[in-house]
Amino acid sequence: MTQNQIGIVIADDHMVLRESLTALLQSQPDFQVLGSAANGEEAVQLVQEYKPRVLVLDLFMPGSDGFE
């Protein structure tokens, strides 16, 4: 990732949505998708590991959701 790119983590329980958003965002030179998570626990791990500038978060996921 270059200094000018915005790091993003995507968290959503729908795989098709995660993959679609990743493809769309990766097509833009200013964005770098650092990881994607299927639930809240994975999202927390990715955010702690990568420290993204942006988190795209589904608020209603099974298990630990976006509100937690």
Summary of the structure (lengths in Angstrom):
residues: 68
radius of gyration: 11.5
end to end distance: 29.0
largest distance: 34.7
contacts: 194
relative contact order: 0.28
helix: 34%
strand: 25%
